[in-house]
Amino acid sequence: MSKETTSKTITVALALCIVCSMVVSGAAVLLKDMQKANKLLDRQTNILAAAGLLDASKPVTEQFEQVKTRIVDLDKGVFTDQFDTATFDQLRLAKNPEQSVVLGENDQAKILRRENYAVVYVIEKAGELDKIILPIRGKGLWSTLHGFLALEDDLNTIAGLGFYDHAETPGLGGEVDNPKWKSMWPGKKAYQGDDVKIQLVKGSVNPQSSTIAYEVDGLAGATLTSRGVTNLVQFWLGEMGFQKFLTNLRAGEA
């Protein structure tokens, strides 16, 4: 091959690389807003679903108008206006040493750090609290599960639970997505007094159990994922999570 042919080949290859990179970059810029809108829509869908309010016959954005987005100071247990809810990024805060705490021995959910502020979603009827939806996350077997836990107006009765992101084993830990399993959560109680009692049990809940109100069937063949779900739910309902805020809200002091 002559030097001239080699030079032409290299020139053509470079030109193709430049054109392709421009196309990819252009597509990324053009699709950025669409991807952002789809991500927001998916989040809103999962929030409504966790609260048992999703109506497939109506636009999600229309249904989400009933939801108020608020930020909570987890250490003080009160609402705060310190952040703009439209740009608030809770997971980014968890990576910021100045906006989070190292959990150490308190890391029941195995998330390493807990952010100092968290977003919650409030639904009211006739000016009174109807439901509140809390973001939850924690380690399962293979992944960190991200989801939402909804509570009724007594801030103890569970309205629903759902996970929107995880990588658990399909057919085993992945059964956290099974509608039948998720349907077991509504009506269960989170607290007995000040103690977080909700948990997954091994196998099926005994209908004669005196603690049936606080128990949900475990995931068949997925002991570690089941344990992880118990741990993450208890963590976010506990002292390092939303417990102080829920106590204050119940007393009208949030």
C-alpha positions, 0 to 999 in steps of 0.5 A: 500500500502506497503512502498516499493510499495510507494517508487517504485511509487515515483521513477518511477514518478520522473524518468518519470518527468526527462525523460520528462523534458529532452525531452522537453528541447532537443526539445526546443534546437533543434527547436530554430534555426528553430523557429528563421528562421521561425520568420525571414521569416515571418517578411520578408514576411510581409515587402514585402507584406506591400510594395506590392512587395510580389510574391508568385511564388518566394522564400521570401529570394530571393525577400528580397535581394532587401531590405536594413535594416537600423537603424534610430536615431529617435531624430536626424532623421538620419541613424545610424550605432550604432547597428548591424541590424542582432541583433537589437531588437527595442521592447527590446529598448522600455523597456530600460529606457536608450534607450527610452522615456516616452511619457506621453501626447504625447502617441497617440499610447498608447505604453507608451514608445518610443525607441530612435532608430528604424529599417527601410527597404529601397528599391532602384532602379538604386541607387535611393530610391523607397520605404521605409517601417516603423515599426508601432505599437499601441493599438487597442481595445484588443491588441497592433497591430504590422505592417508595413507602406510603403511609395513611393519615395516621402515619402508621398504617401502610398504604403501599410499597413499590420499588422502581430500581433494583437488580435482584434475581428475576423470579426470586428477589425480583418478586418485589415487583410482583403485584400479588406480593405488593398487595400484601402491604396495604393495611399493615402497621409500621409501628407498635408504640415507638418501635418499628415492627413491620417486617418480612417473615420466612415463608408465609404469615401465620394467620393466627399470629398475634403480630400479623398486623406487622408481618408480610410474606417473605420472598420465596427462595430469596432470604437475603433480599427479604432480609434486605427489604425488612432492614431498609424499611425499618431503617427509613421508619426508624430514628436515623430515617423519618421517625422523628419527622413522623412523630412531629407531624403526628403532633402537628409540630413538623 
